[in-house]
Amino acid sequence: MSDFMLPDIGEGIVECEVVEWRVAEGDRIEEDQPIVEVMTDKALVEITAPETGVVTKLYVAQGKIAKVHAPLYAYQAESDAQEAGATEQADEPQSPVADAGSAKAVEQAAVASSTCSLSTSSGKIPASPAVRRLVREHQLELTAIAGSGKDGRVLKEDVLAHLDQPSAAPSQAPSQVTQGTQLPRVEPLRGVRAVMAKRMVEAASSIPHFHYGEEIDVTDLLALRERLKPQVEALGERLTLMPFFMKAMALAVTEAPIINAQLNPEANELRYYEQCNIGMAVDSKAGLLVPNVKGVERLTLLDIAREVGRLTIAAREGRVDQADLKGGTISISNIGALGGTYAAPIINAPEAAIVAIGKTQWLPRFDEQGEVQRRAIMTITWAGDHRFIDGGTIARFCNAWKGYLEAPETMLLHLG
């Protein structure tokens, strides 16, 4: 029997939370089969089996903390089991009658073990976190629900079917609810959300923020995107407005390099970065992640679109590489994708600025002749580090960025 030690899964990470076991004790596993999902302070990580065998023990319960280099689970490798079986047969030859009796005893033991595992406390019955949450919300017990999944695993359908039974009706309206004494559900703040809480407090308390708002007419930009979409989709990519935002921002940085600079921890030195690594805030199931596209100034719109697509998928699944989360120099929060119009973003330290993009609305605007036209207006709000960026600097930078977005064809003049 071998212990599987939790390996190093990220720079500086010493522990993680066990989110979901994909196997139970006694399950047969194949090489590279997903065994468990763990949450670090960076992302959700899936750990696979090193070789074929049988799981013999789970050392860390679901929802508990596992330590790096400590045993996570134990298993018996298939090769070891075969060698042990061959040795036992060679040393202790048995008659056919004994073999039959032994086989029957093993079968009875397996049945007894299975029955025992299904009749233990609710913590031992296999069920996903979502199912356990559903059970808690209806104040049920897993032991009272017949599982139809593998090894008696309780599925969502099993819970719903149990609720439909007349006998389950009383548990849906307990006296605690009617009396207003129901206790709140407590959930530990861990992983990405815990890191976000810490860093947002640090950024908001240590960086003097100031905000600057503006409106951008993106009517022509939307039209250009519609013309380019068929060609991009023919290449298997998706073209959103984000690549245009990023490319225009990298071009505007050349007119205000200080926006792409960072103040050192001692606040006595500015570091200017030639490479523009633009981060985008993604609302993932693990929490807020801000992966960044590296070297936007040298990428084409198609290159940026590919990177945006890759990072968005990875972030929403909580599986972003550490390298994609490091090295950002400026960030974009597209709150408008969820319907927001205005926001006051918090800077992603140690960066100097972040912009929150609101939703685009079709609004009436006067043209140069004084005629009313229907235009696509996007609201944006900048947050800047007021220790070394002033209102005039960010206004000039925003004007340059706005100019590229309102007349997107001008970006062609700066493409290599």
C-alpha positions as CSV (number, residue, x, y, z in Angstrom):
1,M,0.0,0.0,0.0
2,S,1.3,3.5,-1.0
3,D,0.5,6.9,0.3
4,F,0.0,9.7,-2.2
5,M,1.6,12.8,-1.0
6,L,0.1,16.2,-1.9
7,P,2.6,17.7,-4.4
8,D,3.7,21.3,-4.8
9,I,0.9,22.8,-6.9
10,G,2.0,26.4,-7.0
11,E,4.7,28.7,-5.9
12,G,4.5,29.5,-2.2
13,I,1.4,27.3,-1.6
14,V,1.6,25.2,1.5
15,E,-2.0,24.1,1.9
16,C,-5.3,23.8,0.1
17,E,-8.9,22.8,0.6
18,V,-10.3,19.5,-0.5
19,V,-13.3,20.6,-2.6
20,E,-14.6,17.2,-3.9
21,W,-13.4,13.6,-3.9
22,R,-14.1,11.9,-7.2
23,V,-13.6,8.5,-5.7
24,A,-14.4,6.6,-2.4
25,E,-12.4,4.1,-0.4
26,G,-12.4,0.8,-2.2
27,D,-12.8,2.3,-5.7
28,R,-10.6,1.0,-8.5
29,I,-8.7,3.8,-10.2
30,E,-6.9,4.1,-13.5
31,E,-3.7,6.0,-14.3
32,D,-4.4,9.7,-14.9
33,Q,-8.0,9.3,-13.7
34,P,-9.2,12.5,-11.8
35,I,-9.1,11.7,-8.1
36,V,-9.8,14.9,-6.2
37,E,-10.3,18.6,-6.7
38,V,-8.5,21.0,-4.4
39,M,-8.7,24.8,-4.0
40,T,-5.6,26.8,-3.5
41,D,-5.4,30.5,-3.0
42,K,-5.0,30.9,-6.7
43,A,-7.2,28.4,-8.5
44,L,-9.0,25.1,-8.6
45,V,-6.7,22.2,-9.2
46,E,-7.5,18.7,-10.3
47,I,-5.2,15.9,-9.1
48,T,-5.0,12.6,-11.0
49,A,-4.0,9.1,-10.1
50,P,-0.3,8.3,-10.6
51,E,-1.0,4.6,-11.5
52,T,-3.7,2.0,-11.7
53,G,-4.8,0.5,-8.4
54,V,-7.4,0.6,-5.6
55,V,-8.1,3.4,-3.1
56,T,-7.7,2.1,0.4
57,K,-8.0,5.3,2.5
58,L,-8.9,9.0,2.2
59,Y,-6.8,10.9,4.7
60,V,-8.4,14.3,4.3
61,A,-12.2,14.7,4.4
62,Q,-14.1,16.9,1.9
63,G,-14.1,20.5,3.0
64,K,-11.0,20.1,5.2
65,I,-7.5,21.5,4.6
66,A,-4.7,19.3,3.2
67,K,-1.0,20.1,3.7
68,V,1.6,20.0,0.9
69,H,3.9,17.0,1.2
70,A,1.5,15.3,3.6
71,P,-0.5,12.1,2.8
72,L,-3.7,12.8,0.8
73,Y,-4.9,9.3,0.2
74,A,-3.6,5.7,0.2
75,Y,-3.9,3.2,-2.5
76,Q,-2.7,-0.2,-3.5
77,A,-1.1,-0.3,-6.9
78,E,-2.3,-3.0,-9.3
79,S,1.2,-4.4,-9.8
80,D,1.7,-4.8,-6.0
81,A,-1.7,-6.5,-5.6
82,Q,-0.9,-9.0,-8.4
83,E,2.6,-9.8,-6.8
84,A,1.0,-10.2,-3.4
85,G,-1.6,-12.5,-4.8
86,A,0.9,-14.6,-6.7
87,T,3.1,-15.0,-3.6
88,E,0.2,-16.0,-1.4
89,Q,-0.9,-18.6,-3.9
90,A,2.6,-20.1,-4.1
91,D,3.1,-20.2,-0.4
92,E,-0.4,-21.5,0.6
93,P,-1.8,-23.9,-2.0
94,Q,-5.5,-24.5,-1.4
95,S,-8.0,-27.2,-2.5
96,P,-10.9,-26.3,-4.9
97,V,-13.3,-26.7,-1.9
98,A,-11.3,-24.2,0.1
99,D,-11.1,-21.8,-2.8
100,A,-14.9,-21.9,-3.2
101,G,-15.4,-21.3,0.5
102,S,-12.9,-18.4,0.5
103,A,-14.5,-16.8,-2.5
104,K,-17.9,-17.0,-0.8
105,A,-16.5,-15.5,2.4
106,V,-15.0,-12.6,0.4
107,E,-18.3,-12.1,-1.4
108,Q,-20.2,-12.0,1.9
109,A,-17.6,-9.6,3.4
110,A,-17.9,-7.3,0.4
111,V,-21.7,-7.2,0.8
112,A,-21.4,-6.5,4.5
113,S,-18.9,-3.8,3.9
114,S,-21.1,-2.2,1.3
115,T,-24.1,-2.3,3.6
116,C,-22.1,-0.8,6.4
117,S,-20.7,2.0,4.2
118,L,-24.3,3.0,3.2
119,S,-25.6,3.0,6.8
120,T,-23.0,5.2,8.3
121,S,-23.3,8.9,9.1
122,S,-24.1,11.4,6.4
123,G,-20.5,12.4,6.0
124,K,-19.6,9.0,4.7
125,I,-22.3,8.7,2.0
126,P,-20.9,9.8,-1.4
127,A,-22.5,13.1,-2.6
128,S,-21.2,16.2,-4.3
129,P,-21.0,19.6,-2.4
130,A,-24.0,20.9,-4.4
131,V,-26.1,17.9,-3.4
132,R,-25.0,18.2,0.3
133,R,-26.0,21.9,0.2
134,L,-29.4,21.0,-1.2
135,V,-29.9,18.5,1.5
136,R,-28.9,21.0,4.2
137,E,-31.3,23.7,2.7
138,H,-34.2,21.3,3.1
139,Q,-33.0,20.1,6.5
140,L,-32.8,16.5,5.4
141,E,-30.4,13.7,6.3
142,L,-28.4,11.9,3.6
143,T,-29.0,8.6,5.4
144,A,-32.7,9.0,4.7
145,I,-32.2,9.3,0.9
146,A,-31.7,6.3,-1.3
147,G,-28.8,7.0,-3.6
148,S,-29.0,5.8,-7.2
149,G,-25.5,6.6,-8.2
150,K,-22.3,4.5,-8.2
151,D,-21.6,3.0,-4.8
152,G,-24.8,4.5,-3.4
153,R,-23.9,8.0,-4.4
154,V,-26.8,10.4,-3.7
155,L,-27.6,12.5,-6.8
156,K,-29.6,15.7,-7.1
157,E,-32.4,13.7,-8.7
158,D,-32.5,11.4,-5.6
159,V,-33.0,14.4,-3.3
160,L,-35.8,15.9,-5.5
161,A,-37.5,12.6,-5.7
162,H,-37.3,12.3,-1.9
163,L,-38.8,15.7,-1.5
164,D,-41.7,14.7,-3.8
165,Q,-42.7,11.9,-1.4
166,P,-45.5,12.8,1.0
167,S,-43.5,11.6,4.0
168,A,-40.8,14.2,3.3
169,A,-43.3,17.2,3.4
170,P,-43.0,17.9,7.1
171,S,-39.3,18.4,7.0
172,Q,-39.7,21.2,4.4
173,A,-41.3,23.5,7.0
174,P,-39.7,22.9,10.4
175,S,-40.7,24.8,13.5
176,Q,-37.4,26.7,13.5
177,V,-38.4,28.4,10.2
178,T,-41.8,29.5,11.4
179,Q,-40.4,30.8,14.7
180,G,-37.7,32.8,12.9
181,T,-34.8,31.1,14.7
182,Q,-33.2,29.3,11.8
183,L,-29.4,29.6,12.1
184,P,-27.4,31.0,9.1
185,R,-25.3,28.7,7.0
186,V,-21.6,29.2,7.8
187,E,-19.0,28.9,5.0
188,P,-15.3,29.3,5.7
189,L,-13.6,32.0,3.5
190,R,-10.9,30.1,1.7
191,G,-9.0,29.9,-1.5
192,V,-9.3,32.6,-4.1
193,R,-12.0,34.5,-2.1
194,A,-9.8,34.6,1.0
195,V,-6.9,36.1,-1.0
196,M,-9.3,38.6,-2.7
197,A,-10.6,39.7,0.6
198,K,-7.1,40.3,1.9
199,R,-5.7,42.0,-1.2
200,M,-8.7,44.3,-1.6
201,V,-8.4,45.5,1.9
202,E,-4.7,46.2,1.4
203,A,-5.2,48.0,-1.9
204,A,-8.1,50.1,-0.6
205,S,-6.4,51.1,2.6
206,S,-2.8,51.6,1.3
207,I,-3.5,53.3,-2.1
208,P,-5.2,56.7,-2.3
209,H,-7.7,56.1,-5.1
210,F,-9.3,58.8,-7.3
211,H,-11.9,58.1,-10.0
212,Y,-12.4,59.6,-13.4
213,G,-15.5,59.0,-15.5
214,E,-16.2,59.3,-19.2
215,E,-18.5,58.3,-22.1
216,I,-17.2,56.7,-25.3
217,D,-19.2,56.5,-28.5
218,V,-18.5,52.9,-29.7
219,T,-21.0,53.0,-32.7
220,D,-18.2,52.7,-35.3
221,L,-16.4,50.1,-33.2
222,L,-19.4,47.9,-33.0
223,A,-19.8,48.2,-36.8
224,L,-16.2,47.2,-37.4
225,R,-16.5,44.2,-35.1
226,E,-19.6,43.0,-37.0
227,R,-17.6,43.2,-40.3
228,L,-14.6,41.3,-38.8
229,K,-16.6,38.6,-36.9
230,P,-17.2,36.2,-39.8
231,Q,-13.5,36.1,-40.7
232,V,-12.5,35.5,-37.0
233,E,-15.2,32.9,-36.5
234,A,-14.1,31.1,-39.6
235,L,-10.7,30.6,-37.8
236,G,-12.5,29.1,-34.8
237,E,-12.2,32.2,-32.6
238,R,-14.7,34.5,-30.9
239,L,-14.3,38.3,-31.4
240,T,-15.6,40.4,-28.5
241,L,-14.8,44.1,-27.8
242,M,-12.1,43.2,-25.3
243,P,-9.3,42.8,-27.9
244,F,-10.1,46.3,-29.2
245,F,-10.1,47.7,-25.6
246,M,-6.7,46.1,-24.9
247,K,-5.1,47.1,-28.2
248,A,-6.2,50.7,-27.9
249,M,-5.0,50.8,-24.3
250,A,-1.5,49.5,-25.3
251,L,-1.3,52.2,-28.0
252,A,-2.5,54.9,-25.5
253,V,0.2,53.9,-23.0
254,T,2.8,55.1,-25.4
255,E,1.4,58.6,-24.9
256,A,1.3,58.3,-21.1
257,P,3.9,55.7,-20.0
258,I,3.4,56.5,-16.3
259,I,0.0,54.6,-16.5
260,N,2.0,51.5,-17.2
261,A,4.4,52.2,-14.3
262,Q,4.4,50.8,-10.7
263,L,5.5,52.2,-7.4
264,N,7.9,50.1,-5.4
265,P,6.8,48.9,-1.8
266,E,8.9,51.7,-0.2
267,A,7.0,54.3,-2.3
268,N,10.3,56.0,-3.3
269,E,10.9,54.6,-6.8
270,L,8.8,54.3,-10.0
271,R,9.3,51.4,-12.3
272,Y,8.3,51.8,-16.0
273,Y,7.4,48.8,-18.0
274,E,7.8,48.7,-21.8
275,Q,5.7,45.6,-22.0
276,C,1.9,46.1,-21.6
277,N,0.4,43.2,-19.8
278,I,-3.3,43.9,-19.6
279,G,-5.4,42.0,-17.1
280,M,-9.1,41.3,-17.3
281,A,-11.3,40.6,-14.3
282,V,-13.2,37.3,-14.6
283,D,-16.0,36.2,-12.4
284,S,-15.1,32.6,-11.9
285,K,-16.6,29.8,-9.8
286,A,-13.5,30.0,-7.6
287,G,-13.8,33.8,-7.1
288,L,-12.5,36.9,-8.8
289,L,-9.4,36.1,-11.0
290,V,-7.5,38.6,-13.1
291,P,-5.4,36.8,-15.7
292,N,-3.5,39.1,-18.1
293,V,-2.6,39.0,-21.8
294,K,1.2,39.5,-22.1
295,G,2.8,42.0,-24.5
296,V,-0.4,43.4,-26.0
297,E,1.6,46.1,-27.8
298,R,3.1,43.5,-30.2
299,L,0.1,41.3,-30.7
300,T,-2.5,41.5,-33.5
301,L,-6.2,41.8,-32.7
302,L,-6.6,38.1,-33.7
303,D,-3.7,37.1,-31.3
304,I,-5.4,39.1,-28.5
305,A,-8.7,37.5,-29.2
306,R,-7.2,34.0,-29.0
307,E,-5.6,34.9,-25.6
308,V,-8.7,36.4,-24.3
309,G,-10.7,33.3,-25.2
310,R,-8.2,31.0,-23.7
311,L,-7.8,32.9,-20.4
312,T,-11.6,33.4,-20.0
313,I,-12.3,29.7,-20.3
314,A,-9.4,28.8,-17.9
315,A,-10.5,31.4,-15.4
316,R,-14.2,30.4,-15.4
317,E,-13.1,26.8,-14.7
318,G,-10.8,28.0,-12.0
319,R,-7.7,26.5,-13.7
320,V,-5.6,29.4,-14.7
321,D,-1.8,28.9,-14.8
322,Q,0.2,30.9,-12.2
323,A,2.1,32.6,-15.0
324,D,-1.1,34.0,-16.5
325,L,-2.0,35.6,-13.1
326,K,1.4,37.3,-12.6
327,G,3.1,40.3,-14.2
328,G,0.0,42.5,-14.9
329,T,0.6,46.2,-15.5
330,I,-2.9,47.5,-16.0
331,S,-6.4,46.0,-15.6
332,I,-9.9,46.1,-17.2
333,S,-13.1,45.2,-15.4
334,N,-16.0,44.7,-17.8
335,I,-18.8,45.0,-15.4
336,G,-21.1,46.0,-18.3
337,A,-21.2,42.3,-19.4
338,L,-23.4,41.7,-16.3
339,G,-25.5,44.8,-16.9
340,G,-23.8,47.4,-14.7
341,T,-23.5,51.0,-16.0
342,Y,-21.1,52.6,-13.5
343,A,-18.6,51.2,-11.0
344,A,-15.8,52.5,-8.7
345,P,-13.1,49.8,-9.1
346,I,-10.3,49.0,-6.7
347,I,-6.8,49.0,-8.2
348,N,-5.2,45.6,-8.6
349,A,-2.0,46.4,-6.7
350,P,0.8,47.0,-7.5
351,E,-0.7,48.3,-10.8
352,A,-1.3,52.1,-11.2
353,A,-4.8,52.1,-12.7
354,I,-7.9,50.0,-13.5
355,V,-10.9,50.8,-15.7
356,A,-14.4,49.6,-15.2
357,I,-16.4,49.3,-18.4
358,G,-20.2,49.8,-18.2
359,K,-22.8,48.4,-20.5
360,T,-23.3,49.9,-23.9
361,Q,-26.6,51.8,-24.4
362,W,-28.2,53.2,-27.5
363,L,-28.9,56.8,-26.6
364,P,-29.8,60.0,-28.5
365,R,-26.8,62.3,-29.2
366,F,-26.4,65.5,-31.3
367,D,-24.2,65.4,-34.3
368,E,-22.1,68.3,-35.7
369,Q,-25.1,69.7,-37.5
370,G,-27.2,69.7,-34.4
371,E,-29.3,66.7,-35.6
372,V,-30.2,63.9,-33.1
373,Q,-28.8,60.5,-33.9
374,R,-29.0,57.1,-32.3
375,R,-25.5,56.3,-30.9
376,A,-24.0,53.4,-28.9
377,I,-22.7,55.0,-25.7
378,M,-20.4,53.1,-23.3
379,T,-19.7,54.5,-19.8
380,I,-16.3,54.0,-18.3
381,T,-14.8,54.8,-14.8
382,W,-11.0,54.9,-14.1
383,A,-9.4,54.4,-10.7
384,G,-5.9,55.8,-10.4
385,D,-3.1,55.7,-7.8
386,H,-3.1,59.3,-6.6
387,R,0.4,58.9,-5.1
388,F,1.9,59.5,-8.6
389,I,-0.9,59.8,-11.1
390,D,-3.0,63.0,-11.2
391,G,-6.3,63.9,-12.8
392,G,-4.7,65.6,-15.8
393,T,-2.5,62.6,-16.6
394,I,-5.3,60.1,-16.5
395,A,-7.6,62.4,-18.5
396,R,-5.1,62.8,-21.3
397,F,-4.5,59.0,-21.3
398,C,-8.2,58.4,-21.4
399,N,-8.7,60.8,-24.3
400,A,-6.0,59.0,-26.3
401,W,-7.7,55.6,-25.5
402,K,-11.1,57.0,-26.4
403,G,-9.8,58.4,-29.7
404,Y,-8.7,54.9,-30.8
405,L,-12.0,53.3,-29.8
406,E,-14.2,56.0,-31.4
407,A,-12.2,55.9,-34.6
408,P,-10.9,52.3,-34.6
409,E,-9.4,52.6,-38.1
410,T,-6.8,54.9,-36.7
411,M,-5.3,51.9,-34.9
412,L,-4.1,50.6,-38.3
413,L,-1.6,53.4,-38.5
414,H,0.3,51.9,-35.5
415,L,0.2,48.2,-36.4
416,G,3.5,46.6,-37.3
